[in-house]
Amino acid sequence: MDMLGFWKKWHEGDGAGTVCQVNRGDCEIILCQDATRRDKARLFIELNAAELADLRREIVERSVSQETWRGYDSIQIDDPDGNELLFPIEGNSPATAA
């Protein structure tokens, strides 16, 4: 939340549970901790043009991203746990390529 500007909307068990939701603008992500899963996750998140522009401005200031290719141009941010968050760059995502 501190690195990417999300805020916590809810957290199961009054903050002690393993499921929560974080939001940033119109983007909502439900996160679930699973002790049996040992690898890292890769999450593709598509934002509208205005939200993507806001994200790009913030990550330049924080120096937390890199551009990458995952079938199309994307912005990659690795969270503190090593999970990859991939944001398709407008015009190159599967939804806009169709």
C-alpha positions in Angstrom: 0.0 0.0 0.0 2.8 2.4 0.8 4.7 1.7 -2.4 1.9 1.6 -4.9 -0.7 4.0 -3.4 -3.4 1.4 -2.7 -5.6 1.7 0.4 -7.1 -1.2 2.3 -10.9 -1.4 1.9 -11.5 -4.4 4.1 -9.6 -7.1 5.9 -11.1 -10.4 7.1 -11.1 -11.0 10.9 -10.7 -7.4 11.8 -7.3 -7.4 10.2 -6.2 -10.8 11.5 -7.5 -12.9 8.6 -5.9 -14.1 5.4 -8.1 -12.2 2.9 -8.3 -8.5 2.2 -9.2 -6.0 -0.5 -7.0 -3.1 -1.6 -8.2 -0.3 -4.0 -6.5 2.3 -6.1 -9.0 4.5 -8.0 -11.3 2.1 -9.9 -8.9 -0.9 -9.5 -9.9 -3.4 -6.8 -7.7 -6.4 -5.9 -8.7 -9.1 -3.4 -5.6 -10.7 -1.9 -5.5 -14.1 -0.2 -2.6 -15.5 1.8 -2.2 -19.3 1.4 0.4 -21.0 3.5 0.5 -24.0 1.1 1.5 -21.8 -1.9 5.2 -21.3 -1.8 5.9 -19.6 -5.1 5.4 -16.0 -6.1 2.4 -14.7 -8.1 2.2 -12.7 -11.3 -0.8 -10.5 -11.6 -1.9 -8.6 -14.7 -3.8 -5.4 -13.9 -5.4 -3.3 -16.6 -6.1 0.4 -15.8 -8.0 3.0 -17.7 -5.9 5.7 -19.4 -6.2 8.2 -16.6 -5.3 5.7 -13.9 -2.3 4.4 -15.9 -1.0 8.0 -16.4 -1.3 8.6 -12.7 0.5 5.4 -11.9 3.3 6.2 -14.3 3.9 9.6 -12.7 4.0 8.1 -9.3 6.4 5.2 -10.1 8.8 7.6 -11.9 9.0 9.6 -8.6 9.5 6.4 -6.6 11.7 4.5 -9.0 10.0 1.2 -8.4 9.2 -0.1 -11.9 10.6 -1.3 -15.2 9.1 -1.7 -18.6 9.0 -5.3 -19.8 7.5 -7.5 -22.5 4.9 -10.2 -21.5 3.3 -10.7 -24.9 2.8 -6.9 -25.0 4.5 -3.9 -23.5 3.9 -3.7 -19.8 5.1 -1.9 -16.7 6.4 -4.3 -14.1 6.5 -3.6 -10.4 7.8 -6.2 -7.9 6.0 -6.0 -4.6 8.0 -6.4 -1.3 7.2 -10.1 -1.3 8.6 -10.6 -4.9 5.3 -10.9 -6.6 5.1 -9.4 -10.1 2.4 -6.8 -10.8 2.1 -6.2 -14.6 0.2 -3.2 -16.0 -0.3 -3.3 -19.8 0.6 -0.1 -21.5 -2.4 1.3 -23.3 -2.9 0.2 -26.8 -0.9 -2.9 -26.4 -3.0 -5.0 -24.0 -5.0 -8.0 -25.1 -8.3 -6.1 -24.4 -7.3 -3.3 -26.8 -5.5 -5.5 -29.4 -8.7 -7.4 -30.3 
